Amino acid sequence: MLVLADYWTFQTVYIDWFWVAVVDPNGRTLVNFTFPYNTYTVVMERSGTLNDYGIVAFNLTQIARDYRPPGFHTTFLNRGDVDTLFGLWSRGSGSCGRRWVSLGFNSYGLAVVEGSAGGPSFECHIYRDLPDLSSLSDGDATFVAFRTLIEVGDAMFGGGFLKRTGNPDWYAGSFWDGGDRGLVRACMNGCMSGRFIEGRSTRVDPNTWYSGVFAIRYSATGSHTALMYVSPSEFVSRSFSNPGLTISSLILGFNSTVAGTIRVYYDVVVATLNREPWVLEFRGIPPGYTVVVRDALGRVIASATSRCDETVRLNIWGLFVIPDATVEVYDANRVLRVRVPVPDTIGPLVGGDIYRVNVP
C-alpha cells in the first residue's frame, strides 16, 4: 500500500507514479515494476465521501520459470563445484587429476582437468551422474554444452556422455589443437568395438576459449546420431549403432594424442534433455514486443522480438548460464513495459529454460 497524507485544505493534487520496487529484508529486489505511460488512472478522491482510496491491480509475479528440463548446470563458482559435484575417471596409461581455480571467464571459477599421458589414447575426465537422463525414449535428444580451452598438451578435449557400468562406453564431442574442429567420437564396449572420428579442418589454438555442444539423438532401433556443434548453425554429425546405448554421466576432459602433460580448463557446463542449451525461451510476450536480457553489468546479452505465438527465443550461445540477469520487455514502439531483475528464487537463467513474463 502506498499512502499519502490527506489534509483538509482546498487543493488539487496530481501524483505520477512511474516506478515501484518491492524488496526483501536483505535489500534484494523481488519486483521491479515500471508503469506504462498513460495506462493506469486511479481516482483517489470522490465528492462527498471520506477515507477514499484507489486501487490499481497488476501481477507482482513479473517473471516465472515455467520449465527447466532434466539435466545439470554449473559455472564452477566455488571449489565444491568441482570437488563435490564431480568424480574423476580415467582410462589408459598416465596420471589424471582435477582442481579448481578462482579466476574464470566473467569472474567465475574454473574446473581444471590435467594429467600426464603415457602415450596416445590416454583418457582423463571429470564426470557428473545424470540419473534423469539414464532412460531415453525414441527420438529423445541429450545435450551437453561447455566452454573450454587447452593450455598445455596435444589432445582432443571437450565433453560428452559416459556409461561407467560394465565395459565403459563414452561418446564425446571434442576440439583438437592438432588441426580439426568439431570432432565426433565414440568408444563402445570397453573400446573393443572401435571408435570413430569425424571433424572439420579448422585450426584450434591453445589458450583460446571455445564453446561447443555435444548431442546424442536416441533411436529405439539402435541407430543413433551424434552431433558436435561449434555454433548454433555449424555442426558435424555421425550415425552409429549401439543397441545397448546407456547414458549415466556427463564427462569433461581429454583424450591424448601423444605422450606428455595436458591441461584443459572448463568455465561452464549445461546438460539438458530435449532442449537446446543455447536457447532461452520466453512466453506470454505480445507479438511485436521485444525481450532484452542483460547481465549483471547491464550489458545486452541477447534480444529478440515476439512471434505470433507470443514466444521469444533468445540465443545465448557461448554463455549457456547467465547469473544475476535482468529481463526487459519493450513494446512495438520501443517503450519499456517491464524491467525485472531475475530474483534469487528463480536463480540464473539457464539455456533450455522456459520463462513467462507478465506484460501489462
VEXDREN-2710 file (C-alpha; in Angstrom, 1 decimal):
% VEXDREN-2710
k/r/px/py/pz
1/MET/0.0/0.0/0.0
2/LEU/1.2/3.5/-0.9
3/VAL/-0.1/6.2/1.4
4/LEU/-0.2/10.0/1.1
5/ALA/-1.2/12.3/3.9
6/ASP/-4.7/13.9/3.4
7/TYR/-5.1/17.4/4.6
8/TRP/-8.3/19.3/4.8
9/THR/-7.3/22.1/2.5
10/PHE/-8.8/23.2/-0.7
11/GLN/-6.3/22.0/-3.4
12/THR/-6.0/19.8/-6.4
13/VAL/-3.0/17.4/-6.4
14/TYR/-1.8/15.1/-9.2
15/ILE/0.7/12.4/-8.3
16/ASP/2.5/10.5/-11.0
17/TRP/3.9/7.1/-10.1
18/PHE/6.4/5.9/-12.6
19/TRP/8.1/3.0/-10.9
20/VAL/7.6/0.8/-7.8
21/ALA/10.1/-1.7/-6.4
22/VAL/9.4/-4.4/-3.8
23/VAL/12.5/-5.6/-1.8
24/ASP/13.1/-8.2/0.8
25/PRO/14.6/-7.5/4.2
26/ASN/18.1/-8.0/2.7
27/GLY/17.5/-5.4/0.1
28/ARG/17.2/-7.8/-2.8
29/THR/14.7/-6.7/-5.4
30/LEU/11.7/-9.1/-5.7
31/VAL/9.6/-7.0/-8.1
32/ASN/10.6/-4.0/-10.3
33/PHE/7.6/-2.6/-12.0
34/THR/7.5/0.4/-14.4
35/PHE/4.1/1.8/-15.0
36/PRO/3.5/2.2/-18.8
37/TYR/2.7/5.8/-19.7
38/ASN/-1.0/6.7/-19.8
39/THR/-2.1/3.1/-18.9
40/TYR/-3.3/3.4/-15.3
41/THR/-5.5/6.0/-13.9
42/VAL/-6.5/5.9/-10.2
43/VAL/-9.3/8.2/-8.8
44/MET/-8.3/8.9/-5.2
45/GLU/-11.0/11.5/-4.1
46/ARG/-14.7/11.3/-4.7
47/SER/-17.0/14.2/-3.8
48/GLY/-19.0/13.8/-0.6
49/THR/-17.0/10.9/0.7
50/LEU/-14.4/10.2/3.4
51/ASN/-11.5/7.8/3.6
52/ASP/-11.2/7.4/-0.1
53/TYR/-8.7/5.1/-1.7
54/GLY/-7.9/4.0/-5.2
55/ILE/-6.7/0.6/-6.4
56/VAL/-4.6/-0.3/-9.4
57/ALA/-4.1/-4.0/-9.8
58/PHE/-1.2/-5.8/-11.6
59/ASN/0.5/-9.1/-11.3
60/LEU/3.5/-8.7/-9.0
61/THR/4.9/-12.0/-10.3
62/GLN/6.5/-10.4/-13.3
63/ILE/8.7/-13.4/-14.3
64/ALA/8.4/-17.0/-13.5
65/ARG/10.1/-20.1/-14.8
66/ASP/7.6/-22.4/-16.5
67/TYR/10.0/-25.3/-17.2
68/ARG/13.6/-26.4/-16.6
69/PRO/14.5/-29.6/-18.5
70/PRO/16.1/-32.6/-16.7
71/GLY/19.9/-32.2/-16.5
72/PHE/22.5/-30.2/-14.7
73/HIS/24.4/-26.9/-14.8
74/THR/27.2/-25.1/-13.0
75/THR/29.6/-22.2/-13.6
76/PHE/32.2/-23.7/-11.2
77/LEU/31.7/-20.7/-9.0
78/ASN/33.1/-22.5/-5.9
79/ARG/35.7/-25.1/-5.2
80/GLY/33.0/-27.5/-4.1
81/ASP/31.5/-27.3/-7.7
82/VAL/34.5/-29.4/-8.7
83/ASP/35.4/-31.4/-5.6
84/THR/31.9/-32.4/-4.6
85/LEU/29.8/-32.4/-7.7
86/PHE/32.2/-34.3/-9.9
87/GLY/34.1/-37.6/-9.8
88/LEU/37.3/-38.5/-11.6
89/TRP/37.5/-41.2/-14.3
90/SER/40.5/-42.2/-16.4
91/ARG/41.5/-44.9/-18.8
92/GLY/44.9/-46.0/-20.2
93/SER/48.4/-45.2/-19.2
94/GLY/49.0/-41.9/-17.3
95/SER/48.1/-39.8/-14.3
96/CYS/44.8/-38.0/-14.0
97/GLY/43.8/-35.1/-11.8
98/ARG/41.4/-32.3/-11.2
99/ARG/41.4/-29.0/-9.4
100/TRP/39.6/-25.6/-9.1
101/VAL/40.9/-22.1/-9.7
102/SER/39.0/-19.0/-8.7
103/LEU/39.6/-16.7/-11.8
104/GLY/37.5/-17.5/-14.8
105/PHE/35.5/-16.1/-17.7
106/ASN/33.1/-13.5/-16.4
107/SER/34.9/-13.8/-13.0
108/TYR/33.5/-17.2/-12.3
109/GLY/35.7/-20.2/-11.3
110/LEU/37.3/-22.8/-13.5
111/ALA/37.5/-26.5/-13.4
112/VAL/40.9/-27.9/-14.4
113/VAL/41.3/-31.4/-15.8
114/GLU/45.0/-32.3/-16.1
115/GLY/47.4/-35.2/-16.3
116/SER/50.5/-36.8/-17.7
117/ALA/49.7/-39.1/-20.6
118/GLY/51.9/-42.2/-21.1
119/GLY/51.1/-42.1/-24.8
120/PRO/48.2/-41.7/-27.3
121/SER/44.6/-42.6/-26.2
122/PHE/45.1/-41.9/-22.5
123/GLU/41.7/-40.5/-21.2
124/CYS/41.2/-38.2/-18.2
125/HIS/37.7/-36.9/-17.3
126/ILE/35.6/-35.5/-14.6
127/TYR/32.1/-36.9/-14.5
128/ARG/28.7/-36.0/-13.1
129/ASP/26.0/-38.6/-12.8
130/LEU/22.7/-37.8/-14.6
131/PRO/20.0/-40.1/-13.3
132/ASP/17.3/-38.1/-15.1
133/LEU/18.9/-38.9/-18.4
134/SER/19.5/-42.6/-17.9
135/SER/16.2/-43.7/-19.5
136/LEU/15.7/-42.4/-23.0
137/SER/12.8/-42.9/-25.4
138/ASP/12.8/-43.0/-29.2
139/GLY/13.6/-39.5/-30.6
140/ASP/15.0/-38.1/-27.3
141/ALA/18.0/-35.8/-27.6
142/THR/20.5/-35.2/-24.8
143/PHE/22.8/-32.2/-24.9
144/VAL/26.0/-31.2/-23.0
145/ALA/27.2/-27.6/-23.5
146/PHE/30.6/-26.4/-22.4
147/ARG/33.2/-23.6/-22.7
148/THR/36.8/-24.8/-22.7
149/LEU/40.4/-24.2/-23.6
150/ILE/43.6/-26.3/-23.7
151/GLU/46.6/-24.6/-22.1
152/VAL/49.2/-27.4/-22.4
153/GLY/49.5/-30.6/-24.4
154/ASP/48.2/-32.2/-27.6
155/ALA/44.8/-33.8/-27.1
156/MET/41.2/-34.0/-28.2
157/PHE/39.3/-32.1/-25.5
158/GLY/35.6/-31.4/-25.0
159/GLY/32.6/-33.1/-23.3
160/GLY/30.0/-35.8/-23.7
161/PHE/28.4/-38.7/-22.0
162/LEU/29.7/-41.8/-20.3
163/LYS/28.4/-45.2/-19.2
164/ARG/30.5/-46.3/-16.3
165/THR/28.9/-49.7/-15.5
166/GLY/30.3/-52.9/-17.1
167/ASN/32.5/-52.3/-20.1
168/PRO/32.6/-48.5/-20.2
169/ASP/31.2/-46.6/-23.2
170/TRP/31.8/-43.0/-23.9
171/TYR/30.5/-40.6/-26.6
172/ALA/32.1/-37.1/-26.9
173/GLY/32.4/-34.0/-29.0
174/SER/35.8/-32.5/-29.0
175/PHE/38.1/-29.8/-30.2
176/TRP/41.7/-30.7/-31.2
177/ASP/44.6/-28.4/-31.3
178/GLY/46.2/-30.8/-33.9
179/GLY/44.0/-29.1/-36.6
180/ASP/40.5/-30.4/-36.6
181/ARG/37.5/-28.6/-35.1
182/GLY/34.2/-30.3/-34.2
183/LEU/35.2/-33.9/-33.7
184/VAL/32.6/-36.6/-33.0
185/ARG/34.0/-39.6/-31.2
186/ALA/32.8/-42.8/-29.5
187/CYS/34.3/-45.6/-27.6
188/MET/32.0/-48.6/-27.1
189/ASN/32.1/-51.9/-25.2
190/GLY/35.3/-51.0/-23.4
191/CYS/36.6/-49.7/-26.8
192/MET/36.7/-53.2/-28.2
193/SER/34.0/-52.2/-30.7
194/GLY/36.3/-49.5/-32.1
195/ARG/35.9/-45.7/-32.3
196/PHE/35.1/-43.2/-34.9
197/ILE/36.3/-39.7/-35.6
198/GLU/34.9/-37.1/-37.9
199/GLY/35.9/-33.5/-38.0
200/ARG/36.4/-30.3/-40.0
201/SER/39.7/-28.9/-40.8
202/THR/39.8/-25.6/-38.9
203/ARG/42.7/-24.7/-36.7
204/VAL/42.1/-24.7/-32.9
205/ASP/44.6/-22.7/-30.9
206/PRO/45.9/-23.3/-27.4
207/ASN/44.9/-20.7/-24.7
208/THR/41.8/-19.8/-26.6
209/TRP/38.3/-20.3/-25.3
210/TYR/35.9/-22.3/-27.5
211/SER/32.3/-23.1/-27.0
212/GLY/30.8/-26.4/-28.0
213/VAL/27.7/-28.6/-27.6
214/PHE/27.7/-32.3/-28.0
215/ALA/24.4/-34.1/-28.5
216/ILE/23.1/-37.7/-29.0
217/ARG/19.7/-38.3/-30.6
218/TYR/18.5/-41.7/-29.3
219/SER/16.7/-44.2/-31.6
220/ALA/14.8/-47.2/-30.4
221/THR/16.2/-49.1/-33.4
222/GLY/19.7/-48.7/-32.0
223/SER/20.9/-46.4/-34.9
224/HIS/21.7/-43.2/-33.1
225/THR/23.1/-39.8/-34.2
226/ALA/25.9/-37.9/-32.5
227/LEU/26.4/-34.2/-33.2
228/MET/29.1/-31.8/-32.3
229/TYR/28.0/-28.1/-32.6
230/VAL/30.7/-25.4/-32.8
231/SER/27.9/-22.8/-33.3
232/PRO/24.1/-23.0/-33.4
233/SER/24.3/-23.3/-37.2
234/GLU/27.6/-25.2/-37.7
235/PHE/27.9/-28.8/-36.6
236/VAL/29.2/-32.2/-37.7
237/SER/27.1/-35.4/-37.2
238/ARG/27.7/-39.1/-37.4
239/SER/25.3/-42.1/-37.1
240/PHE/26.4/-45.0/-35.1
241/SER/24.9/-48.3/-34.0
242/ASN/24.7/-49.4/-30.4
243/PRO/21.6/-51.5/-29.3
244/GLY/22.6/-51.1/-25.7
245/LEU/23.1/-47.4/-25.5
246/THR/23.0/-46.2/-21.9
247/ILE/23.9/-42.7/-20.6
248/SER/24.8/-42.5/-16.9
249/SER/27.0/-39.4/-16.6
250/LEU/28.3/-36.3/-18.4
251/ILE/32.1/-36.1/-18.9
252/LEU/34.5/-33.2/-19.4
253/GLY/38.1/-34.0/-20.2
254/PHE/40.6/-35.1/-22.8
255/ASN/41.9/-37.9/-24.9
256/SER/45.7/-37.7/-25.5
257/THR/47.2/-37.9/-29.0
258/VAL/50.8/-38.0/-27.8
259/ALA/52.6/-38.6/-24.5
260/GLY/53.2/-35.6/-22.2
261/THR/51.5/-33.1/-19.9
262/ILE/47.9/-32.0/-20.7
263/ARG/45.9/-29.3/-19.0
264/VAL/42.3/-28.3/-20.0
265/TYR/40.1/-25.7/-18.4
266/TYR/36.3/-25.6/-18.2
267/ASP/34.3/-22.5/-17.4
268/VAL/30.6/-23.7/-17.6
269/VAL/28.7/-26.8/-18.4
270/VAL/25.0/-27.4/-19.0
271/ALA/23.3/-30.7/-19.7
272/THR/19.7/-30.8/-20.9
273/LEU/17.1/-33.3/-22.3
274/ASN/15.2/-32.3/-25.4
275/ARG/16.0/-28.6/-25.0
276/GLU/18.8/-26.7/-26.8
277/PRO/21.2/-25.4/-24.1
278/TRP/21.9/-22.2/-26.0
279/VAL/18.3/-21.1/-26.2
280/LEU/16.2/-19.2/-23.7
281/GLU/12.5/-19.1/-24.3
282/PHE/10.1/-16.5/-23.1
283/ARG/6.3/-16.9/-23.4
284/GLY/3.4/-14.6/-22.9
285/ILE/5.1/-11.8/-24.9
286/PRO/2.6/-9.9/-27.2
287/PRO/3.5/-10.1/-30.9
288/GLY/5.9/-7.3/-31.9
289/TYR/7.2/-6.9/-28.4
290/THR/11.0/-7.3/-27.8
291/VAL/12.7/-9.1/-24.9
292/VAL/16.2/-8.0/-23.9
293/VAL/18.4/-9.9/-21.4
294/ARG/21.2/-8.0/-19.7
295/ASP/24.0/-9.4/-17.5
296/ALA/25.0/-8.2/-14.0
297/LEU/26.9/-5.3/-15.6
298/GLY/24.0/-4.1/-17.7
299/ARG/25.4/-5.3/-20.9
300/VAL/22.9/-6.7/-23.5
301/ILE/23.4/-10.4/-23.8
302/ALA/20.6/-11.1/-26.3
303/SER/17.4/-9.7/-27.7
304/ALA/14.6/-10.9/-30.0
305/THR/11.1/-10.0/-31.0
306/SER/8.0/-12.0/-30.2
307/ARG/6.3/-14.0/-32.9
308/CYS/2.6/-14.6/-33.5
309/ASP/2.5/-17.4/-30.9
310/GLU/3.7/-14.9/-28.2
311/THR/7.0/-16.7/-27.9
312/VAL/10.6/-15.3/-27.9
313/ARG/13.7/-17.4/-28.4
314/LEU/17.0/-15.9/-27.4
315/ASN/20.4/-17.2/-28.5
316/ILE/22.9/-17.3/-25.6
317/TRP/25.5/-19.3/-27.4
318/GLY/28.8/-19.4/-25.5
319/LEU/27.4/-18.3/-22.2
320/PHE/24.7/-21.0/-21.6
321/VAL/24.2/-19.7/-18.0
322/ILE/23.5/-16.0/-17.1
323/PRO/23.7/-15.3/-13.3
324/ASP/22.2/-12.0/-11.9
325/ALA/20.4/-11.3/-15.2
326/THR/17.8/-8.5/-15.8
327/VAL/14.9/-9.0/-18.3
328/GLU/13.4/-6.1/-20.2
329/VAL/10.3/-6.0/-22.4
330/TYR/9.7/-3.2/-24.9
331/ASP/6.5/-2.7/-26.9
332/ALA/6.3/-2.3/-30.6
333/ASN/7.1/1.5/-30.2
334/ARG/10.2/0.7/-28.2
335/VAL/8.6/1.9/-24.9
336/LEU/9.8/0.0/-21.9
337/ARG/7.0/-2.1/-20.4
338/VAL/8.8/-4.4/-18.0
339/ARG/12.2/-4.3/-16.3
340/VAL/12.7/-7.1/-13.8
341/PRO/15.9/-8.4/-12.2
342/VAL/15.7/-12.2/-12.1
343/PRO/15.1/-13.0/-8.4
344/ASP/17.1/-15.4/-6.4
345/THR/14.1/-17.7/-6.1
346/ILE/14.5/-18.4/-9.8
347/GLY/18.3/-18.3/-9.9
348/PRO/20.4/-17.9/-13.0
349/LEU/18.9/-18.0/-16.5
350/VAL/20.0/-21.4/-17.9
351/GLY/19.9/-22.4/-21.6
352/GLY/16.9/-24.7/-22.2
353/ASP/14.7/-23.0/-19.7
354/ILE/11.2/-21.6/-20.5
355/TYR/10.1/-18.4/-18.7
356/ARG/6.9/-16.5/-18.6
357/VAL/6.7/-12.7/-18.3
358/ASN/3.7/-10.7/-17.2
359/VAL/3.5/-7.8/-19.5
360/PRO/0.9/-5.1/-18.5
END
